[in-house]
Each structure stands twice: as C-alpha cells, then as structure tokens.
Amino acid sequence: MKQNYLSEVIYQVFALIICVIVVHTVYVAVILPNAELVLEQQAALQAADDTYVAERSMYVILRDIEQETCIILMFWALSIIGMKTRRVLQERALLDRELLQVSDGTSILPEDARHYARPVQALPDQERSFLLPRAVLSGLHRFGSTRSIQDASNTIKDICTGEADRLDSELSIVRYIAWAIPSIGFIGTVRGIGAALSQAHQAVSGDILGVTVSLGVAFNSTFVALVTSILLMFLLHQLLLLQDRLVLDSQNYCDEHLLRYLQVPDKEAMQ
C-alpha cells in the first residue's frame, strides 16, 4: 500500500509537469498567435466600419492566462481520474474469476480456511493488494482463528467500508481542482472588469475597443472555467460511481462465494 501511494504521488507530479509543458506549448505555438491575428483583423474591420460586429473566436476565448491555467488543471485532474479508473477496472476483472474454487454442496470448515486461502495468496503481488483478495483473505483468516461466521462477515464488511473511505479520500486532490477552476475563472473576471474600468475614459471619448477586449477577458475566463468544471465534475462522479459499485460488488462476491459456504461444526455452534 505504501509503495502504491508513492507511485501515485510520482505519477501525479509527472502528470502535472507534462500537462503544463504540453498545454503551454500549444498556447505559444497555436492559440496566442492566432488570437493576436484575429484581434488585429477585428480591430481593423471595426475601425473601417462602425457597424461591424465581431464574431467570437475560440482562439480569443482561450488566449488568457486564466483559461490556460484552467485547461492545465483540467487535464491534470483527467489524468488522475484516468489512473483511478484504470485501477478500478483492473480490480473489477477479479470479480469474474473464481478465486476460491468452491463447488456447490461443499462446506468450508474453520480448519479448511488456510487451505482455501492458498490460491488467493498465490496471486501476483499487484492483484493481491486489490480489494477483493484482501477481503477474502481477511474473512478466511478471521473465520479460521475465531471459528465464527459472524466475525468473518464483520471483517469483510469492515475491509470494504475502509476501502470505500480510502478511495473517497484519495480523490480529494481532484475535488480541490474542481473547486479551484471556477475560482481561477472568477479571478479572470475580476481582472477583466478592473481593466475595463481603468479604460472607461477611452470609452467616453469614443474608443471602446480597449473596454470590449477587457470585458472579453472577464467573460471568456468565466465561460472556460465553467465549461471545464462541468466536464470535470461529470467524469469525477462517474469515477465515484465505479468505485462505489466495486466496493458493493466485492462485498456481494464475498457473500456469494465465501460466506455462504462457511460452516461451523454442530457441537461448536451449539456452544
């Protein structure tokens, strides 16, 4: 678990660095030059014709630092969501396998717990760290030591509950990003409105180009922040749904493939 945590931290750091490099490169090479070209063309057309209405350009909408920051954070969060989704799908693949190989009509007695635990313990290290093998092994070990089906059931339930809490807490960075993106958009809104107010004297004299550009910064940053936030929250909730289903399905798997086969000898049950 500690090794997995370290690998995830390293992955997140490198993912952030790659997102910054890639997005900034696209901005420098494509978005910023085209945005400047569009603004120059619009300024020339507006100077020649007072009735000219400029069309919205995607390059102009995306050109400011707030929008670039929002896009970087969105791709960073998507890379984390992609990593988590991949791991959940790998864990779900175990649900289609028969880990214990218990045939119908067979009972697992407390002294058989170690025997049935061996196939699970023989799994590769990565698969053995998944939720389902941990829950099965914990249930078998608990049943073998306490000779109580109820204790085994409670142990499996505790493992699944703890895993649900862990999966939820590991998404705190994604939730923070989802909160930070609209905040960054609001910063762009404040900056754009402040710049527009500082050029109000030009608008009074008839030159409204500076005011419209500054107001464009305000509205464009809010627009991009809200769009990226909506997309990110949708994917985040899809991941949460996958994780919740994994925990519930793992617990049901233990009920169907382990707990219903457990049996305590009649003499011990009577005691």
FENMO-V12752 format. One record per backbone hydrogen bond with DSSP energy under -0.5 kcal/mol. CO is the residue of the C=O (numbers start at 0). NH is the residue of the N-H. E is the energy in kcal/mol with one decimal. If there is no record, write none. Layout:
BEGIN
<<CO/NH/E> <CO/NH/E>>
END
This chain:
BEGIN
<<0/4/-2.2> <1/5/-2.1> <2/6/-2.4> <3/7/-2.1> <4/8/-2.1> <5/9/-2.3> <6/10/-2.3> <7/11/-2.5> <8/12/-2.2> <9/13/-2.4> <10/14/-2.6> <11/15/-2.1> <12/16/-2.1> <13/17/-2.6> <14/18/-2.4> <15/19/-2.5> <16/20/-2.3> <17/21/-2.8> <18/22/-2.5> <19/23/-2.2> <20/24/-2.0> <21/25/-2.2> <22/26/-2.2> <23/27/-2.7> <24/28/-2.6> <25/29/-2.4> <25/30/-1.6> <26/31/-2.8> <29/33/-1.8> <30/34/-2.6> <31/35/-2.4> <32/36/-2.0> <33/37/-2.4> <34/38/-2.4> <35/39/-2.2> <36/40/-2.2> <37/41/-2.6> <38/42/-2.5> <39/43/-2.2> <40/44/-2.4> <41/45/-2.4> <42/46/-2.0> <43/47/-1.6> <44/48/-1.8> <48/51/-1.5> <51/53/-0.6> <56/60/-2.2> <57/61/-1.8> <58/62/-0.6> <59/62/-0.7> <63/67/-2.0> <64/68/-2.4> <65/69/-2.4> <66/70/-2.3> <67/71/-2.4> <68/72/-2.6> <69/73/-2.3> <70/74/-2.5> <71/75/-2.2> <72/76/-2.6> <73/77/-2.5> <74/78/-2.1> <75/79/-1.7> <76/80/-2.7> <77/81/-2.6> <78/82/-1.9> <79/83/-2.5> <80/84/-2.7> <81/85/-2.2> <82/86/-1.9> <83/87/-2.3> <84/88/-2.4> <85/89/-1.9> <86/90/-2.3> <87/91/-2.4> <88/92/-1.3> <89/93/-0.6> <90/93/-1.0> <91/94/-1.2> <92/95/-1.1> <93/96/-1.6> <96/98/-1.0> <100/102/-0.6> <102/105/-1.8> <106/108/-0.7> <107/262/-2.3> <108/111/-1.9> <108/112/-0.5> <109/112/-1.1> <111/115/-2.1> <112/116/-1.3> <113/117/-0.9> <114/117/-0.7> <115/119/-0.5> <116/120/-2.4> <117/121/-1.5> <119/122/-1.4> <123/127/-2.7> <124/128/-1.1> <125/128/-0.5> <126/129/-1.6> <129/133/-1.6> <130/134/-2.7> <131/135/-2.6> <132/136/-2.7> <133/137/-2.4> <134/138/-2.3> <135/139/-2.4> <136/140/-2.8> <137/141/-2.3> <138/142/-2.3> <139/143/-2.6> <140/144/-1.9> <141/145/-2.6> <142/146/-1.9> <147/151/-1.6> <148/152/-2.4> <149/153/-2.6> <150/154/-2.3> <151/155/-2.2> <152/156/-2.3> <153/157/-2.5> <154/158/-2.4> <155/159/-2.3> <156/160/-2.5> <157/161/-2.7> <158/162/-2.2> <159/163/-2.2> <160/164/-2.1> <161/165/-2.2> <162/166/-2.8> <163/167/-2.0> <164/168/-2.3> <165/169/-2.0> <167/170/-1.0> <168/171/-1.6> <170/174/-2.1> <171/175/-2.3> <172/176/-2.1> <173/177/-2.4> <174/178/-1.6> <175/179/-2.6> <176/180/-2.4> <177/181/-0.7> <178/182/-1.1> <179/183/-2.6> <180/184/-2.1> <181/185/-2.1> <182/186/-1.9> <183/187/-2.0> <184/188/-1.8> <185/189/-2.5> <186/190/-2.6> <187/191/-2.6> <188/192/-2.5> <189/193/-2.5> <190/194/-2.2> <191/195/-2.2> <192/196/-2.5> <193/197/-1.7> <194/198/-0.7> <195/198/-0.9> <196/199/-1.4> <198/201/-0.7> <198/202/-1.3> <199/203/-1.8> <200/204/-1.3> <201/206/-2.3> <202/205/-1.0> <205/207/-1.0> <207/211/-2.5> <208/212/-2.4> <209/213/-2.1> <210/214/-2.6> <211/215/-2.1> <212/216/-1.6> <213/217/-1.7> <214/218/-2.5> <215/219/-2.8> <216/220/-2.0> <217/221/-1.4> <218/222/-2.4> <219/223/-2.7> <220/224/-2.2> <221/225/-2.4> <222/226/-2.2> <223/227/-2.5> <224/228/-2.1> <225/229/-2.4> <226/230/-2.2> <227/231/-2.5> <228/232/-2.6> <229/233/-1.9> <230/234/-2.0> <231/235/-2.4> <232/236/-2.3> <233/237/-1.7> <234/238/-2.1> <235/239/-2.4> <236/240/-2.0> <237/241/-2.0> <238/242/-2.5> <239/243/-2.5> <240/244/-2.2> <241/245/-2.1> <242/246/-2.1> <243/247/-2.4> <244/248/-3.0> <245/249/-2.2> <246/250/-2.1> <247/251/-2.3> <248/252/-2.3> <249/253/-2.1> <250/254/-1.9> <251/255/-2.5> <252/256/-3.0> <253/257/-1.5> <253/258/-2.7> <254/259/-1.4> <257/260/-1.6> <257/261/-0.7> <258/261/-0.9> <260/107/-3.3> <264/268/-2.5> <265/269/-2.2> <266/270/-1.4>>
END
